[in-house]
Amino acid sequence: MAFGINWLEGLAVEWLALDGFAIIPPPPVPTPNGGRRFPDLVGVKNVAGGSTIRHCEMGATAPSVQKLAAQYADKFAPNVRSAVKAEVRRVVRVNPDSYEMWVVLYGFKGD
């Protein structure tokens, strides 16, 4: 079983596992300045007729839904989704049919 880096990721790992997702190691994603970053959590689930990726990013709080969307836009950018899909194809050997993007928050106090 995979383990999260912090308690929120640990809860998200358990939630995905209970929902039938296998957790895969998040792939490195190159950044414009030559570094790299990693998605927080990636799960894959085989469903009738295909497979689903659930990409989860963890967060502490957000003042509003609009600010939340702006804050996480880069974490779900096309290059990140492309790297995650490539890693799923490499590790699980399936071509995903759907890609879900989730932000898992604690302490949300917004509108």
C-alpha positions as CSV (number, residue, x, y, z in Angstrom):
1,M,0.0,0.0,0.0
2,A,1.2,3.5,-0.8
3,F,1.6,6.0,2.0
4,G,1.1,9.8,1.9
5,I,3.8,12.3,2.8
6,N,1.5,14.0,5.3
7,W,-1.7,13.2,7.0
8,L,-3.9,14.7,4.3
9,E,-2.2,12.7,1.6
10,G,-2.5,9.6,3.8
11,L,-6.2,10.1,4.1
12,A,-6.5,10.7,0.3
13,V,-4.5,7.5,-0.3
14,E,-6.9,5.5,1.8
15,W,-9.9,7.2,0.2
16,L,-8.6,6.3,-3.3
17,A,-7.9,2.8,-2.3
18,L,-11.4,2.3,-0.8
19,D,-12.8,3.6,-4.1
20,G,-10.9,0.9,-6.0
21,F,-7.9,3.0,-7.3
22,A,-4.4,1.8,-7.4
23,I,-1.8,4.4,-6.4
24,I,1.1,4.9,-8.7
25,P,4.3,6.9,-8.1
26,P,3.8,10.5,-9.3
27,P,6.0,11.2,-12.3
28,P,8.5,14.1,-12.3
29,V,7.3,17.1,-14.4
30,P,10.0,19.5,-15.8
31,T,9.6,23.2,-14.8
32,P,10.5,26.1,-17.0
33,N,13.5,27.0,-14.8
34,G,15.1,23.6,-15.3
35,G,13.8,22.0,-12.1
36,R,11.0,19.5,-11.6
37,R,7.9,19.0,-9.5
38,F,5.7,16.1,-8.7
39,P,1.9,15.7,-8.6
40,D,0.8,15.0,-5.0
41,L,-1.2,11.8,-5.7
42,V,-2.1,9.8,-8.7
43,G,-4.5,6.9,-8.8
44,V,-5.7,4.6,-11.6
45,K,-8.9,2.5,-11.7
46,N,-10.0,0.1,-14.3
47,V,-13.6,0.5,-15.1
48,A,-15.9,-1.2,-17.6
49,G,-14.7,-0.2,-21.0
50,G,-11.5,1.6,-19.9
51,S,-9.5,3.2,-17.1
52,T,-9.7,6.4,-15.1
53,I,-6.9,8.6,-13.7
54,R,-7.6,10.5,-10.6
55,H,-5.0,13.2,-10.0
56,C,-5.3,14.8,-6.6
57,E,-3.5,17.9,-5.3
58,M,-3.6,18.7,-1.5
59,G,-4.2,22.1,0.0
60,A,-4.7,23.9,3.2
61,T,-7.3,26.6,2.5
62,A,-8.6,29.0,-0.2
63,P,-10.5,32.2,0.3
64,S,-12.9,31.6,-2.7
65,V,-13.6,29.0,-5.4
66,Q,-12.2,31.4,-8.0
67,K,-8.9,31.9,-6.2
68,L,-8.7,28.2,-5.6
69,A,-9.0,27.5,-9.4
70,A,-6.3,30.1,-10.1
71,Q,-4.1,28.7,-7.4
72,Y,-4.2,25.2,-8.8
73,A,-4.3,25.8,-12.5
74,D,-0.5,25.2,-12.9
75,K,-0.7,21.9,-11.0
76,F,-3.2,20.6,-13.6
77,A,-1.5,22.2,-16.6
78,P,-1.4,20.2,-19.9
79,N,2.3,19.3,-19.5
80,V,1.5,17.8,-16.1
81,R,-1.5,15.8,-17.4
82,S,0.6,14.6,-20.3
83,A,3.4,13.4,-17.9
84,V,0.8,11.6,-15.7
85,K,-0.8,9.9,-18.6
86,A,2.6,8.8,-19.9
87,E,3.5,7.4,-16.5
88,V,0.2,5.5,-16.3
89,R,0.8,4.0,-19.7
90,R,4.3,3.0,-18.6
91,V,3.5,1.6,-15.2
92,V,0.0,0.1,-15.6
93,R,0.1,-0.5,-19.3
94,V,-3.3,1.0,-20.0
95,N,-4.3,4.0,-22.1
96,P,-6.5,6.0,-19.8
97,D,-10.0,7.0,-21.0
98,S,-10.7,9.7,-18.5
99,Y,-8.7,12.1,-16.4
100,E,-10.2,13.5,-13.1
101,M,-8.6,16.5,-11.4
102,W,-9.3,16.8,-7.7
103,V,-8.2,19.3,-5.1
104,V,-8.4,17.9,-1.6
105,L,-8.6,20.6,1.0
106,Y,-8.8,21.0,4.7
107,G,-9.9,24.2,6.4
108,F,-11.8,25.7,3.4
109,K,-13.5,28.9,4.3
110,G,-14.7,30.3,1.1
111,D,-17.9,31.2,-0.8
